Amino acid sequence: VTVSVAAAFRRSYGLVLGSIYGSCAFNTLVITLVDPLHGNEPILRAMGPEHFVAGGTAVGLMLAGLLVLQSYRNRSISFLRGLVPVMVVAYPLSLVWVFVAA
């Protein structure tokens, strides 16, 4: 979060997106690598509801970010740029939701 906020203040939005997407991709990779080492049950069965909330909101935010990026390439969906403020609000709300679910 710190890198993303600092990059946003510097108006380096590519770095913001790279930081967010890179973090999500790394977390997905870790789950994939740890699953075979977990034991005799799938790791998803051992996860609590807070993990599913975090994963679901991460996928939702990444999808929203992808839609925003595509809106700059295609003018017919330029209204999707309005998702940016929604994403800014949704991220801290999702953190609270994860905390409450734990």
Residue, then its C-alpha position, 0 to 999 in steps of 0.5 A: v500500500t505504501v508504494s502505491v500511495a507514494a507512486a500515486f502522489r508522484r502521478s506514476y499510475g503505472l507503478v501503482l497498477g504494477s504494485i497492486y497486480g504484482s502483489c495479487a499475482f504473487n499471492t495467487l502463486v503462493i497458494t498454488l505452490v503451497d497446496p501440494l505441500h499442505g498435506n492430505e486435504p486441499i488448502l482451500r478447505a483449510m482456509g477461513p472465511e476471511h481468506f475467501v473475502a480477501g481473495g474475492t475482493a482482490v479478484g473484484l478489484m483487479l477486474a475493475g482495474l482491468l476494465v478501467l484500463q480497457s476504457y482508455r483504449n475503447r471510448s465506447i466504455s469510457f464511462l467505466r473510468g468512474l470505477v476508480p473512485v469506487m476502487v479507492v473506497a472499496y479497498p479499505l472497506s474490504l480490509v475492514w470486511v476481512f477483519v470482521a470476518a476473521 
